[in-house]
């Protein structure tokens, strides 16, 4: 290596990011952290996790309070900061959905509206994962086809889970991070209704698979929405 190259090498290295900002007064330090956190979330194409945001702020920074302050500043704007899929993401407020569709038409390439049967199968997987295709078929009273499962997999809404202890060790299915993101959920705990019903003893996977609850679904599973 030449002496010139050796001299240049240190200046080619990226400078370390000052995350602590101890030279700033507390208020300015907080504003800088807020700006960094919002910039990272704004630039990301998917929800940003706590571990990623922690790279740009000081060790004493409370990320929950930072997020709360950012949300307060966005209160009057058409977009908001939401907790989704284990991270945070900027999203347009639902009240402006019709406006956006009027301007751009259908939003989101690579996705399609699910049929009723696809939506019902996805619902069942979401609530009772991990679940096998055989269990899904028992639930609906008719076979859930591999093609239907393929549609949900193609949209990255479900993925293969652990093998079932049943004979033959069939694969189970579980929902994905994309499922949480698409439906605006931070965790599966935010799924409505079923968890409360199950906790109250009014609903269970075993009863569903035995056909005790919602038997009408088996007759409607192949219908398409009008």
C-alpha positions in Angstrom: 0.0 0.0 0.0 1.4 3.4 -1.0 1.9 6.2 1.6 -0.8 8.2 -0.2 -3.4 5.4 0.1 -2.5 4.9 3.7 -3.1 8.6 4.4 -6.4 8.6 2.6 -7.9 5.5 4.3 -8.9 7.1 7.6 -10.8 9.9 5.8 -12.7 7.3 3.7 -14.3 5.7 6.8 -17.8 7.0 7.8 -17.9 9.1 10.9 -19.5 7.6 13.9 -23.0 8.9 14.6 -23.2 10.9 17.8 -26.3 9.4 19.4 -25.9 10.9 22.9 -25.7 14.5 21.8 -24.4 15.6 25.2 -23.3 18.9 23.8 -26.9 20.0 23.3 -29.3 21.2 26.0 -32.0 18.7 26.9 -34.8 20.3 24.8 -32.7 20.5 21.6 -31.4 17.0 22.2 -35.0 15.7 22.4 -36.0 17.5 19.3 -33.1 16.1 17.4 -34.0 12.6 18.6 -37.6 13.1 17.4 -36.4 14.2 14.0 -34.1 11.2 13.6 -36.8 8.8 14.6 -39.4 10.3 12.3 -36.9 10.4 9.4 -36.0 6.8 9.8 -39.6 5.7 9.9 -40.6 7.9 7.0 -37.8 6.6 4.8 -38.5 2.9 5.5 -40.7 0.8 3.3 -41.8 -1.5 6.2 -42.5 -1.1 9.9 -39.4 0.0 11.8 -38.5 -1.9 14.9 -37.3 -0.6 18.3 -33.8 -2.1 17.7 -33.4 -0.1 14.5 -34.6 3.2 16.0 -32.2 2.6 19.0 -29.3 3.0 16.6 -29.9 6.7 16.1 -30.8 7.9 19.6 -29.1 7.9 23.0 -29.2 5.2 25.6 -31.3 7.4 27.9 -33.9 8.1 25.1 -37.4 6.8 25.9 -38.7 5.7 22.4 -42.3 5.5 23.6 -42.3 9.1 24.7 -40.6 10.1 21.4 -43.3 8.3 19.5 -46.0 10.0 21.6 -44.6 13.4 20.9 -44.4 12.7 17.2 -48.0 11.5 17.1 -49.1 14.7 18.9 -47.4 16.8 16.2 -49.1 14.8 13.5 -52.6 15.2 15.1 -53.8 17.6 12.5 -52.2 16.1 9.5 -53.6 13.5 7.0 -51.2 10.8 8.1 -50.2 9.3 11.4 -47.7 7.1 13.1 -49.0 3.6 13.9 -47.7 0.6 15.7 -47.9 -2.3 13.3 -46.2 -5.7 13.0 -43.9 -5.1 15.9 -42.7 -1.7 14.7 -43.8 1.7 13.7 -44.9 3.0 10.3 -46.3 6.2 8.7 -49.8 5.6 7.3 -52.5 7.8 5.7 -55.5 8.2 8.0 -58.5 6.1 7.0 -60.6 9.2 6.6 -58.6 10.0 3.5 -58.9 6.6 1.9 -61.6 7.6 -0.6 -59.6 10.7 -1.6 -56.5 8.7 -2.4 -58.5 6.1 -4.4 -60.1 9.0 -6.4 -56.7 10.4 -7.2 -54.8 7.2 -8.0 -57.4 4.4 -8.4 -56.6 1.0 -6.9 -53.5 1.3 -4.7 -51.1 -1.5 -4.2 -49.7 -3.6 -7.0 -49.3 -7.3 -6.5 -52.3 -7.6 -4.2 -55.9 -8.5 -4.9 -59.1 -8.5 -3.0 -59.7 -11.8 -1.3 -62.7 -13.9 -2.1 -65.1 -14.8 0.7 -63.6 -18.3 1.0 -60.1 -17.0 1.0 -60.9 -14.4 3.7 -62.6 -17.1 5.9 -59.7 -19.4 5.6 -57.3 -16.6 6.5 -59.5 -15.7 9.5 -59.4 -19.2 10.7 -55.6 -19.5 10.4 -55.2 -16.1 12.1 -57.2 -17.2 15.2 -56.2 -20.8 15.5 -52.6 -21.0 14.2 -50.7 -23.2 13.8 -53.4 -25.2 12.0 -53.2 -27.8 9.3 -55.1 -27.9 6.0 -56.9 -31.0 7.2 -58.2 -29.1 10.3 -59.2 -26.2 8.0 -61.2 -28.6 5.9 -62.9 -30.0 9.0 -63.8 -26.5 10.1 -65.5 -25.7 6.8 -67.0 -29.1 6.2 -65.3 -29.4 2.8 -61.8 -29.6 1.5 -59.7 -26.4 1.5 -57.8 -26.7 -1.7 -54.1 -26.3 -2.2 -54.8 -23.6 -4.7 -56.6 -21.5 -2.1 -53.7 -21.9 0.3 -51.5 -20.9 -2.6 -53.3 -17.7 -3.1 -52.7 -16.7 0.5 -49.1 -17.8 0.4 -48.5 -15.8 -2.9 -49.7 -12.6 -1.1 -47.4 -13.5 1.8 -50.3 -13.5 4.2 -49.5 -17.0 5.5 -46.5 -19.2 5.7 -45.6 -22.8 6.7 -45.5 -23.3 10.5 -44.2 -26.3 12.5 -45.2 -29.8 11.6 -48.2 -31.1 13.4 -47.9 -34.1 15.8 -50.8 -35.8 13.9 -50.0 -38.9 11.9 -47.9 -38.1 8.9 -46.7 -34.9 10.5 -48.5 -32.5 8.1 -47.4 -28.9 7.9 -49.3 -26.3 9.7 -50.0 -22.7 8.6 -49.4 -19.4 10.4 -49.9 -15.8 9.5 -46.9 -13.5 8.6 -45.6 -10.1 9.3 -47.2 -9.0 6.1 -50.6 -10.1 7.4 -50.1 -7.8 10.5 -49.0 -4.9 8.3 -51.8 -5.3 5.8 -54.5 -5.4 8.5 -52.9 -2.7 10.6 -52.1 -4.9 13.6 -49.2 -4.6 15.9 -49.6 -8.1 17.3 -52.1 -11.0 17.0 -53.4 -10.0 20.4 -55.2 -7.2 18.6 -57.4 -9.5 16.6 -61.0 -8.7 17.6 -63.7 -10.7 19.4 -62.4 -14.3 19.2 -59.8 -14.0 22.0 -62.4 -12.6 24.4 -64.9 -15.3 23.5 -62.2 -18.0 23.9 -61.2 -16.5 27.3 -64.8 -16.6 28.4 -65.1 -20.3 27.3 -67.6 -19.5 24.6 -65.4 -20.4 21.7 -62.6 -22.9 21.1 -60.7 -24.5 18.3 -62.0 -27.9 19.3 -65.6 -26.8 19.0 -65.1 -25.2 15.7 -63.4 -28.3 14.3 -66.2 -30.4 15.7 -68.7 -28.3 13.7 -70.5 -26.9 16.8 -70.1 -23.3 15.8 -70.9 -21.4 12.6 -71.9 -24.5 10.5 -73.3 -22.1 7.9 -69.8 -21.3 6.8 -69.4 -24.7 5.2 -72.2 -23.9 2.7 -70.9 -20.5 1.9 -67.2 -21.1 1.6 -67.1 -21.1 -2.1 -69.2 -18.0 -2.7 -67.6 -14.9 -4.2 -68.4 -11.5 -2.8 -70.9 -9.5 -5.0 
